[in-house]
């Protein structure tokens, strides 16, 4: 009886990628962006900004306990969340704009996954050596002392980076020096330790082990980006008409070989392990390291740079036909990118306008409906309101309340005979307010009167108002 043939496995184990070190224009640009973005992320919580004695002095702070967002001189209150929504819309439009102009340039240069993966690969290269050394170490089956030492050293460095990453994140939500002291002494809230642990592990795993798998399988953007791109989008591409047929033979005037010598330099430096010569691929993050590697090789063999370059699909077709490529600005400035830029600018100007016209004092009025009105012993009608007064200044301010609508109406503040209330700095203060109308001036039964409650800052004369209604009945 013959044995049945086993079914082939549909699972292919991941083969780790060990990018080779490369130097050049785009690699230097990536180093610069990595230094700037990591510097901003790690150092921003430690920047101080003096807002007065009553407010926190951390320049950027997400104060969840007091429901505030501080960004240098700007303070966002809960009812002003539209500013955050506007910034998110601008971020989305900016991503659409850059993708339509330059492909996945965000993924290749500024995405956190790319930045931290670059940092982890840099540490790995420092400890284990360049590509060939790391490949030999990976293929070494025997776990000797040297391999164990290198692995433990690398993983320790990765864990420290992950720990710094998680720590920097939670510093945005509390005063950084105070929180650091509490973390070290064990007095911080359990949520802080939990958040640090989660971010440390995810940074360690995503940057150290998952790497390109996050970009290829976990991130949805590679599958969405095609809707933002067209044949004018500048992407990293291979000039097949110039490079083929590829080969390692000597180039002579009679040789039929193209400029590509099949050195595999472009493949060896790719952080996602693809061959750009196979055409446009979902995995490509447009980091352009293959351009640096190919340009370096072309210089060594005396061939023109640009065998692999940023180009549009239209340019490739034009060059193949012997025509010069279109000017780069004609690719970038086209209806799609102009539309995205216009929308992005419109949202930005709207946010700036709203930011500069907003008042430093504000109020909301909530009529108390149970009961709708009260008839007092002298026959006058009283309505009750909960008025929330917002003082956005860094010091206590005296607020004066008044009512406009019917000259006979008067306003009373619970516990305050002179209708003035001292509102603490940077506080939304809840004050019970009564509006009373005399017996003879009370509205008819089931009627309501429009009224306007004004608040005035007695220190500088700034005013704000809110409209509401007065309900009541007459005799």
C-alpha positions as CSV (number, residue, x, y, z in Angstrom):
1,X,0.0,0.0,0.0
2,X,1.6,3.3,-1.1
3,X,1.8,6.2,1.2
4,X,-0.2,9.3,0.2
5,X,1.7,12.3,-1.0
6,X,1.6,15.0,1.7
7,X,-0.2,18.2,0.7
8,X,2.2,21.2,0.2
9,X,2.2,23.7,3.0
10,X,0.6,27.1,2.2
11,X,2.6,28.8,4.9
12,X,6.1,30.2,4.1
13,X,8.2,31.2,7.1
14,X,9.5,34.8,7.0
15,X,13.0,35.2,5.8
16,X,14.7,38.0,7.8
17,X,15.9,40.9,5.8
18,X,19.4,42.4,6.5
19,X,19.7,45.7,4.6
20,X,23.2,46.6,3.6
21,X,24.6,50.0,4.6
22,X,24.5,52.6,1.9
23,X,25.4,56.3,1.7
24,X,24.1,59.0,-0.6
25,X,21.6,61.8,-0.9
26,X,18.5,60.0,0.1
27,X,20.2,58.0,2.9
28,X,21.4,61.3,4.4
29,X,17.9,62.8,4.1
30,X,16.6,59.8,6.0
31,X,19.2,60.3,8.7
32,X,18.3,63.9,9.0
33,X,14.5,63.2,9.2
34,X,15.1,60.4,11.7
35,X,17.2,62.7,14.0
36,X,14.6,65.6,13.8
37,X,11.5,63.4,14.4
38,X,13.1,61.4,17.2
39,X,14.5,64.6,18.8
40,X,11.0,66.2,18.7
41,X,9.4,63.1,20.1
42,X,11.8,62.5,23.0
43,X,12.6,66.1,23.9
44,X,9.3,68.0,23.5
45,X,7.9,67.0,27.0
46,X,10.9,68.6,28.7
47,X,10.4,72.0,27.1
48,X,9.1,74.6,29.6
49,X,6.7,77.4,28.9
50,X,5.7,80.0,31.5
51,X,2.0,80.5,31.6
52,X,1.8,82.0,35.1
53,X,1.6,80.6,38.6
54,X,-1.8,78.9,38.2
55,X,-1.1,76.9,35.0
56,X,1.3,74.1,34.1
57,X,4.7,75.2,32.6
58,X,5.1,72.2,30.2
59,X,5.1,73.5,26.6
60,X,3.1,70.5,25.2
61,X,0.8,68.8,27.6
62,X,-2.4,66.7,27.2
63,X,-3.9,67.3,30.6
64,X,-6.6,64.7,30.7
65,X,-7.5,65.2,34.3
66,X,-8.4,68.9,33.7
67,X,-9.5,68.3,30.1
68,X,-7.0,70.7,28.5
69,X,-4.5,70.5,25.7
70,X,-1.6,72.9,26.0
71,X,0.7,73.7,23.0
72,X,3.1,76.5,23.9
73,X,0.9,79.7,24.0
74,X,-2.2,77.9,22.8
75,X,-4.7,76.2,25.1
76,X,-7.5,74.0,23.8
77,X,-10.6,73.5,25.9
78,X,-13.0,70.5,25.6
79,X,-15.6,72.5,23.7
80,X,-12.9,73.5,21.2
81,X,-12.2,70.0,20.1
82,X,-12.9,71.2,16.5
83,X,-9.3,72.4,16.5
84,X,-8.0,68.9,17.0
85,X,-10.5,67.6,14.4
86,X,-9.3,70.3,12.0
87,X,-5.6,69.2,12.5
88,X,-6.5,65.6,11.8
89,X,-8.2,66.7,8.6
90,X,-5.2,68.6,7.6
91,X,-3.0,65.6,8.4
92,X,-5.1,63.4,6.1
93,X,-5.2,66.0,3.3
94,X,-1.4,66.4,3.7
95,X,-0.9,62.6,3.3
96,X,-3.1,62.6,0.2
97,X,-1.1,65.6,-1.2
98,X,2.3,64.0,-0.7
99,X,1.1,60.6,-1.9
100,X,-0.4,62.0,-5.1
101,X,2.9,64.0,-5.8
102,X,5.6,61.6,-4.6
103,X,4.0,58.2,-3.8
104,X,4.6,56.7,-0.4
105,X,7.1,59.3,0.6
106,X,5.5,59.4,4.1
107,X,6.1,55.7,4.5
108,X,9.7,55.9,3.3
109,X,10.8,58.9,5.4
110,X,8.6,59.9,8.3
111,X,6.3,57.1,9.3
112,X,7.0,56.0,13.0
113,X,7.4,52.4,11.9
114,X,10.1,53.4,9.3
115,X,11.9,55.8,11.7
116,X,12.1,53.3,14.6
117,X,13.0,50.4,12.3
118,X,15.8,52.5,10.9
119,X,17.0,53.2,14.4
120,X,16.9,49.5,15.3
121,X,18.7,48.5,12.2
122,X,21.4,51.1,13.0
123,X,21.9,49.6,16.5
124,X,21.9,46.1,15.0
125,X,24.6,47.2,12.5
126,X,26.7,48.8,15.2
127,X,26.6,45.6,17.3
128,X,26.6,42.7,14.8
129,X,28.2,44.3,11.7
130,X,27.0,45.1,8.2
131,X,24.8,42.8,6.1
132,X,27.2,40.0,5.4
133,X,28.2,39.7,9.1
134,X,24.6,39.7,10.2
135,X,23.7,37.1,7.6
136,X,26.5,34.8,8.8
137,X,25.4,35.2,12.3
138,X,21.8,34.4,11.4
139,X,22.8,31.3,9.5
140,X,25.0,30.0,12.3
141,X,23.1,27.1,13.8
142,X,25.3,26.8,16.9
143,X,24.6,29.2,19.7
144,X,28.1,29.9,21.0
145,X,29.1,32.5,23.5
146,X,29.8,35.2,20.8
147,X,26.4,34.8,19.2
148,X,24.6,34.8,22.6
149,X,26.6,37.9,23.7
150,X,25.7,39.8,20.5
151,X,22.1,38.8,20.6
152,X,21.7,39.8,24.3
153,X,23.5,43.1,23.7
154,X,21.3,44.0,20.7
155,X,18.0,43.0,22.5
156,X,19.0,45.0,25.6
157,X,19.7,48.1,23.4
158,X,16.3,47.6,21.7
159,X,14.5,47.2,25.0
160,X,16.1,50.5,26.3
161,X,15.0,52.3,23.1
162,X,11.5,50.8,23.6
163,X,11.5,51.9,27.3
164,X,12.5,55.4,26.3
165,X,9.8,55.4,23.7
166,X,7.1,54.4,26.1
167,X,8.4,56.8,28.7
168,X,8.4,59.7,26.3
169,X,4.8,59.0,25.3
170,X,3.4,59.2,28.9
171,X,5.4,62.3,29.6
172,X,3.0,64.1,27.2
173,X,0.1,63.5,29.6
174,X,1.6,64.7,32.9
175,X,4.4,67.0,34.1
176,X,7.5,65.2,32.8
177,X,9.9,65.9,35.7
178,X,7.3,65.0,38.3
179,X,6.2,61.8,36.5
180,X,9.8,60.7,36.0
181,X,10.4,61.0,39.8
182,X,7.2,59.1,40.5
183,X,8.2,56.4,38.0
184,X,11.6,55.9,39.6
185,X,10.3,55.9,43.1
186,X,7.4,53.6,42.3
187,X,4.7,56.2,43.1
188,X,3.3,56.6,39.6
189,X,-0.2,55.5,38.7
190,X,-0.5,51.9,37.5
191,X,-1.8,53.2,34.1
192,X,1.5,54.9,33.6
193,X,3.5,51.7,34.1
194,X,1.0,49.7,32.0
195,X,1.2,52.1,29.1
196,X,5.0,52.1,29.3
197,X,5.1,48.3,29.3
198,X,2.8,48.1,26.3
199,X,4.6,50.7,24.2
200,X,8.0,49.2,25.2
201,X,6.9,45.7,24.0
202,X,5.3,47.0,20.8
203,X,8.3,49.2,19.9
204,X,10.7,46.3,20.6
205,X,8.6,43.8,18.5
206,X,7.6,46.1,15.6
207,X,11.0,47.7,15.2
208,X,13.2,44.7,16.0
209,X,11.3,41.7,14.6
210,X,8.2,42.5,12.6
211,X,9.7,45.4,10.6
212,X,8.6,45.2,7.0
213,X,5.8,42.9,7.9
214,X,3.9,45.8,9.6
215,X,4.2,47.8,6.4
216,X,3.1,45.0,4.1
217,X,0.4,43.2,6.1
218,X,-0.7,45.3,9.1
219,X,-0.8,48.8,7.6
220,X,-3.8,49.6,5.3
221,X,-2.1,52.5,3.5
222,X,-0.3,50.4,0.8
223,X,-3.8,49.3,-0.4
224,X,-5.3,52.8,-0.2
225,X,-2.5,54.7,-1.8
226,X,-3.3,53.6,-5.4
227,X,-6.4,55.8,-5.2
228,X,-4.2,58.9,-4.6
229,X,-1.7,58.2,-7.4
230,X,-1.8,58.4,-11.2
231,X,0.6,58.2,-14.1
232,X,2.0,61.7,-13.2
233,X,3.0,60.6,-9.6
234,X,6.7,60.6,-9.0
235,X,7.8,57.2,-7.7
236,X,11.0,55.2,-7.5
237,X,11.4,53.3,-10.7
238,X,13.8,51.4,-12.8
239,X,14.7,52.5,-16.4
240,X,14.2,49.1,-18.0
241,X,14.8,50.5,-21.5
242,X,18.3,51.5,-20.4
243,X,19.2,48.7,-18.0
244,X,18.1,45.6,-20.0
245,X,19.3,43.2,-20.9
246,X,21.2,43.0,-17.7
247,X,24.4,41.0,-17.1
248,X,27.9,41.0,-15.6
249,X,29.7,41.0,-18.9
250,X,32.1,43.8,-20.2
251,X,30.4,46.7,-21.8
252,X,31.7,47.6,-25.3
253,X,30.4,49.5,-28.2
254,X,29.2,46.3,-29.8
255,X,27.8,44.8,-26.6
256,X,24.0,44.3,-26.4
257,X,24.0,44.5,-22.6
258,X,22.3,47.3,-20.8
259,X,23.7,49.4,-18.0
260,X,22.4,47.1,-15.2
261,X,25.3,44.8,-14.2
262,X,23.0,42.7,-12.0
263,X,25.1,43.5,-8.9
264,X,22.0,43.2,-6.6
265,X,23.0,46.4,-4.8
266,X,19.5,47.8,-5.1
267,X,18.1,44.6,-3.6
268,X,20.6,44.3,-0.8
269,X,19.9,47.8,0.6
270,X,16.1,47.5,0.4
271,X,14.5,47.5,3.9
272,X,11.5,45.5,2.6
273,X,13.5,43.0,0.5
274,X,12.1,43.7,-3.0
275,X,13.7,44.0,-6.4
276,X,12.7,47.4,-7.8
277,X,13.6,46.1,-11.3
278,X,10.5,44.0,-11.2
279,X,8.3,47.1,-11.5
280,X,6.0,48.9,-9.1
281,X,5.1,46.7,-6.1
282,X,2.8,47.1,-3.1
283,X,5.7,46.5,-0.7
284,X,7.8,49.4,-1.9
285,X,7.8,52.3,0.7
286,X,9.6,54.7,-1.7
287,X,12.6,55.2,0.6
288,X,14.9,55.6,-2.4
289,X,17.8,53.8,-0.9
290,X,18.0,51.8,-4.0
291,X,18.7,55.0,-5.9
292,X,21.7,55.7,-3.8
293,X,23.0,52.2,-4.2
294,X,22.5,52.2,-8.0
295,X,24.0,55.6,-8.5
296,X,27.1,54.6,-6.5
297,X,27.5,51.6,-8.7
298,X,27.0,53.5,-11.9
299,X,29.7,55.9,-10.9
300,X,32.1,53.0,-10.3
301,X,31.5,51.5,-13.8
302,X,31.5,54.9,-15.6
303,X,27.8,55.0,-16.5
304,X,25.3,57.9,-16.0
305,X,23.4,58.0,-12.7
306,X,19.7,57.6,-12.7
307,X,19.2,54.0,-13.8
308,X,17.0,53.8,-10.8
309,X,15.4,57.2,-10.0
310,X,12.3,59.1,-9.1
311,X,10.1,59.2,-12.2
312,X,6.6,59.2,-13.4
313,X,5.0,56.4,-15.6
314,X,4.6,59.0,-18.3
315,X,8.3,59.8,-18.2
316,X,9.3,56.1,-18.6
317,X,7.1,55.8,-21.7
318,X,8.4,59.1,-23.1
319,X,12.1,58.1,-22.5
320,X,11.6,54.7,-24.1
321,X,10.3,56.5,-27.2
322,X,13.3,58.8,-27.2
323,X,11.6,62.0,-25.9
324,X,12.9,64.0,-22.9
325,X,11.0,63.6,-19.6
326,X,8.5,66.3,-18.4
327,X,9.8,69.0,-16.0
328,X,9.4,67.7,-12.4
329,X,7.2,70.7,-11.4
330,X,4.7,69.9,-14.2
331,X,4.3,66.5,-12.5
332,X,3.8,68.0,-9.1
333,X,1.6,71.0,-10.0
334,X,-1.4,69.3,-11.6
335,X,-5.2,69.5,-10.8
336,X,-5.1,66.7,-8.2
337,X,-2.3,68.2,-6.1
338,X,-3.6,71.7,-6.5
339,X,-7.0,70.6,-5.2
340,X,-5.4,68.9,-2.2
341,X,-3.2,71.9,-1.5
342,X,-6.2,74.3,-1.7
343,X,-8.3,72.1,0.7
344,X,-5.4,71.8,3.1
345,X,-4.8,75.6,3.0
346,X,-8.5,76.3,3.4
347,X,-8.8,74.2,6.6
348,X,-5.5,75.7,7.9
349,X,-6.7,79.3,7.4
350,X,-10.1,78.5,8.9
351,X,-8.4,77.1,12.1
352,X,-6.1,80.1,12.3
353,X,-9.0,82.5,11.9
354,X,-11.0,80.6,14.6
355,X,-8.0,80.6,16.9
356,X,-7.4,84.4,16.6
357,X,-11.0,85.5,17.0
358,X,-11.9,83.3,20.0
359,X,-12.6,85.1,23.2
360,X,-10.7,84.6,26.5
361,X,-14.0,84.5,28.4
362,X,-17.0,82.4,27.5
363,X,-20.2,81.1,29.0
364,X,-22.9,78.4,28.5
365,X,-26.4,78.6,29.8
366,X,-28.6,75.6,30.8
367,X,-32.1,76.5,32.0
368,X,-33.3,74.4,34.9
369,X,-36.5,72.7,33.7
370,X,-37.8,71.2,36.9
371,X,-39.7,73.3,37.6
372,X,-39.9,75.5,34.4
373,X,-40.6,78.6,36.6
374,X,-41.4,79.4,40.2
375,X,-44.0,81.9,41.3
376,X,-42.7,83.8,44.4
377,X,-44.8,85.0,47.3
378,X,-45.1,88.5,45.9
379,X,-46.4,87.2,42.6
380,X,-43.2,87.7,40.6
381,X,-41.9,84.9,38.3
382,X,-38.4,83.4,38.6
383,X,-36.5,81.2,36.2
384,X,-33.4,79.3,37.2
385,X,-30.3,78.7,35.1
386,X,-27.0,76.9,35.5
387,X,-24.4,79.2,33.9
388,X,-20.9,77.9,33.3
389,X,-18.4,80.7,33.1
390,X,-15.0,80.1,31.5
391,X,-12.0,82.1,32.4
392,X,-9.2,81.3,30.0
393,X,-6.7,83.7,31.6
394,X,-3.9,82.7,33.8
395,X,-5.2,84.6,36.8
396,X,-8.4,85.0,38.6
397,X,-10.9,87.5,37.0
398,X,-14.0,89.3,38.4
399,X,-17.0,88.6,36.1
400,X,-20.2,90.8,36.2
401,X,-23.5,89.2,34.9
402,X,-26.4,91.1,33.5
403,X,-29.6,90.3,31.5
404,X,-31.1,92.0,28.4
405,X,-34.5,91.3,27.0
406,X,-37.2,92.9,29.2
407,X,-36.3,96.1,31.1
408,X,-38.4,94.8,34.1
409,X,-36.2,91.7,34.5
410,X,-33.4,91.5,37.0
411,X,-30.7,89.0,37.5
412,X,-29.6,87.4,40.8
413,X,-26.6,85.2,41.5
414,X,-27.0,82.6,44.2
415,X,-24.9,83.6,47.2
416,X,-23.6,86.8,45.6
417,X,-25.7,90.0,46.2
418,X,-23.8,92.2,43.8
419,X,-24.1,89.9,40.7
420,X,-20.3,89.7,40.6
421,X,-18.4,86.4,40.7
422,X,-14.6,85.8,40.9
423,X,-13.8,83.0,38.5
424,X,-10.5,81.2,39.2
425,X,-7.7,81.1,36.6
426,X,-8.2,78.7,33.7
427,X,-11.4,77.3,35.1
428,X,-15.0,76.6,34.0
429,X,-16.9,77.8,37.0
430,X,-20.6,76.8,37.5
431,X,-22.8,79.5,38.9
432,X,-26.5,79.2,39.7
433,X,-28.3,82.2,38.3
434,X,-31.9,83.5,38.7
435,X,-33.8,85.8,36.4
436,X,-36.9,87.4,38.1
437,X,-39.6,89.5,36.6
438,X,-42.2,91.5,38.7
439,X,-45.8,90.3,39.0
440,X,-47.2,92.9,36.6
441,X,-44.5,92.4,34.0
442,X,-44.6,88.6,33.9
443,X,-45.3,87.0,30.5
444,X,-48.7,85.5,29.8
445,X,-49.4,81.8,30.5
446,X,-47.4,79.3,28.4
447,X,-45.4,82.2,26.9
448,X,-41.7,82.5,26.7
449,X,-39.5,85.6,26.2
450,X,-36.1,85.7,24.6
451,X,-33.4,87.0,26.8
452,X,-29.7,87.4,26.6
453,X,-27.3,86.9,29.5
454,X,-24.1,88.9,29.3
455,X,-20.9,88.4,31.2
456,X,-18.2,91.1,31.4
457,X,-14.7,90.8,32.6
458,X,-14.4,93.7,35.0
459,X,-10.6,93.9,34.7
460,X,-10.5,94.6,30.9
461,X,-14.1,95.1,29.8
462,X,-14.1,92.0,27.6
463,X,-17.7,90.7,27.1
464,X,-19.5,87.6,25.9
465,X,-23.2,86.6,25.8
466,X,-25.5,83.6,25.4
467,X,-29.2,83.7,24.3
468,X,-31.8,81.8,26.2
469,X,-35.6,82.0,27.0
470,X,-37.6,83.1,30.1
471,X,-40.8,81.1,30.8
472,X,-43.6,82.2,33.0
473,X,-47.3,83.3,33.4
474,X,-49.2,86.3,34.6
475,X,-52.3,86.6,36.8
